[in-house]
């Protein structure tokens, strides 16, 4: 139990530096969410992150944080490039698990009329399962994807050029090198391109039901009349294997004498650290391409039902990633320093004028996509300068889990949840039966409260709220 | 039941007790396989046989255990293979190596779940109760 939590403001708390912590730990949460966060091991894990060499300013958890593996989920930690580390435990197994949001010109009313058939067709076009031999790409194709991300998809007519523009890193992070990816990871990726996977991954068809910031919503091309589509998935078995391979390598070499195996790290500028960084980037690119292929397959199905339909990307964001970014570390100086920002279950939240953003978002800041739990609202926020100042340009990534799968299974009745969703007019298609209770809204924190805190803190400001019409889960 | 699922906020936590180390590995496999096969009422057929060899990179028992569990996720993703039976033919604690013969079938014939992303080192503890003479492990699977 951690006793010494200092209140800084209504939504900001600090665990002062003690013993072997290199920096304090910071918690962005309301009093209510802090109570929930305290219930599991989140804050202990956050303190462990603060002990790593070269960590800058503080280790951070966001309002949706919960216990994870190594670092908590909902964690941000930035490291000095010379003295700092890179750690798979603060990125996650599902490297570049992320979200993309697309808008369409299909009126919501028209979609609802045909949605049962459309969802069935999309369920068939986007596999949720293990993948099969029929779905296999060649090793050469996979290599190309690992280096070029979603560009490979565009080259192979699985998308249009505009899709690339509105992605974090333009859907291709530079510096990926497949030489550092194991054959096991390659083998796990060969049949998984364009697959959703299970667990918390989903496709959601949504309607915008509330606009908070009309001007920004217009620039993001979000309007209440038309259908929007959210895709949530990651780098599949390929990314999991890369994270696992390097965790094991880091444990074996143990260059930093770290006792906690789950926080195994390597110096960022060591060969080992750089090899992982290059391999991690391969998984990042695979995930970008995966979401692109899924979006393309959805686009094709919609075209059959609505020949006039057009689908355009709002943005694609990564939730599990480490990146070298420039940040102003001393707010009294204009000097910017390159650091390695780890985000694990956190969304980048760049404000206006960042050179990394597409031209169209340079005036507003980037779209921040925050999915809710199954059958609840999701949100689009906009990135801010304030986030750059206090949270290494990061905000929450979702509702955040609250209850274990084991107890959800014991407590919740799948038929009842199905009925409740039906009563709310939400159509559901599931790859697995267990998913319905394990991912039920009751086992997550309230996404409304999470985004409210982000907005009040000013680390990601509300733009629109969406409600689900139909959900496909793996 | 020799294995039990215990509450964990986000992932799946398992506790296994067994009379021998070999049995501990086997029961842990059963726990993992029950998650892979949860959507599958049909019994998996024993059509193909494979030999798997596991080593631990740092010669520690927990790494051997981790790699043992990971092998089944690899077989599923890369070989589309689901396991019906397993026999551990060699388990050497000192050399940190394990050999097993597994039987099973192509996953494409079954409705299996790929929700487990990876085993983890989170709370991974393998110990032997010398007095009561049994082995125990707790482990967390990332889902």
HADDOCK unambig.tbl for C-alpha pairs under 7 A between the chains (distance, minus, plus):
assign (segid A and resid 67 and name CA) (segid B and resid 9 and name CA) 6.59 0.50 0.50
assign (segid A and resid 69 and name CA) (segid B and resid 122 and name CA) 5.60 0.50 0.50
assign (segid A and resid 70 and name CA) (segid B and resid 122 and name CA) 6.82 0.50 0.50
assign (segid A and resid 93 and name CA) (segid B and resid 117 and name CA) 6.87 0.50 0.50
assign (segid A and resid 129 and name CA) (segid B and resid 113 and name CA) 6.55 0.50 0.50
assign (segid A and resid 129 and name CA) (segid B and resid 114 and name CA) 6.45 0.50 0.50
assign (segid A and resid 130 and name CA) (segid B and resid 77 and name CA) 6.20 0.50 0.50
assign (segid A and resid 130 and name CA) (segid B and resid 114 and name CA) 5.69 0.50 0.50
assign (segid A and resid 132 and name CA) (segid B and resid 80 and name CA) 6.85 0.50 0.50
assign (segid A and resid 132 and name CA) (segid B and resid 108 and name CA) 6.53 0.50 0.50
assign (segid A and resid 187 and name CA) (segid B and resid 78 and name CA) 5.00 0.50 0.50
assign (segid A and resid 188 and name CA) (segid B and resid 74 and name CA) 6.57 0.50 0.50
assign (segid A and resid 188 and name CA) (segid B and resid 77 and name CA) 4.99 0.50 0.50
assign (segid A and resid 188 and name CA) (segid B and resid 78 and name CA) 4.32 0.50 0.50
assign (segid A and resid 197 and name CA) (segid B and resid 114 and name CA) 6.71 0.50 0.50
assign (segid A and resid 197 and name CA) (segid B and resid 115 and name CA) 6.84 0.50 0.50
assign (segid A and resid 198 and name CA) (segid B and resid 114 and name CA) 6.11 0.50 0.50
assign (segid A and resid 198 and name CA) (segid B and resid 115 and name CA) 4.70 0.50 0.50
assign (segid A and resid 199 and name CA) (segid B and resid 115 and name CA) 5.03 0.50 0.50
assign (segid A and resid 199 and name CA) (segid B and resid 143 and name CA) 6.10 0.50 0.50
assign (segid A and resid 237 and name CA) (segid B and resid 77 and name CA) 6.58 0.50 0.50
assign (segid A and resid 237 and name CA) (segid B and resid 117 and name CA) 6.95 0.50 0.50
assign (segid A and resid 240 and name CA) (segid B and resid 117 and name CA) 5.99 0.50 0.50
assign (segid A and resid 240 and name CA) (segid B and resid 118 and name CA) 6.44 0.50 0.50
assign (segid A and resid 248 and name CA) (segid B and resid 57 and name CA) 6.98 0.50 0.50
assign (segid A and resid 252 and name CA) (segid B and resid 57 and name CA) 6.22 0.50 0.50
assign (segid A and resid 252 and name CA) (segid B and resid 58 and name CA) 5.05 0.50 0.50
assign (segid A and resid 261 and name CA) (segid B and resid 121 and name CA) 6.22 0.50 0.50
assign (segid A and resid 262 and name CA) (segid B and resid 121 and name CA) 5.31 0.50 0.50
assign (segid A and resid 262 and name CA) (segid B and resid 122 and name CA) 5.90 0.50 0.50
assign (segid A and resid 401 and name CA) (segid B and resid 9 and name CA) 6.38 0.50 0.50
assign (segid A and resid 401 and name CA) (segid B and resid 10 and name CA) 5.95 0.50 0.50
assign (segid A and resid 402 and name CA) (segid B and resid 9 and name CA) 5.89 0.50 0.50
assign (segid A and resid 403 and name CA) (segid B and resid 9 and name CA) 5.15 0.50 0.50
assign (segid A and resid 404 and name CA) (segid B and resid 7 and name CA) 5.31 0.50 0.50
assign (segid A and resid 404 and name CA) (segid B and resid 8 and name CA) 4.93 0.50 0.50
assign (segid A and resid 404 and name CA) (segid B and resid 9 and name CA) 4.31 0.50 0.50
assign (segid A and resid 404 and name CA) (segid B and resid 10 and name CA) 5.79 0.50 0.50
assign (segid A and resid 406 and name CA) (segid B and resid 5 and name CA) 6.67 0.50 0.50
assign (segid A and resid 406 and name CA) (segid B and resid 6 and name CA) 6.70 0.50 0.50
assign (segid A and resid 406 and name CA) (segid B and resid 7 and name CA) 5.63 0.50 0.50
assign (segid A and resid 407 and name CA) (segid B and resid 7 and name CA) 6.49 0.50 0.50
assign (segid A and resid 432 and name CA) (segid B and resid 39 and name CA) 6.22 0.50 0.50
assign (segid A and resid 433 and name CA) (segid B and resid 39 and name CA) 6.91 0.50 0.50
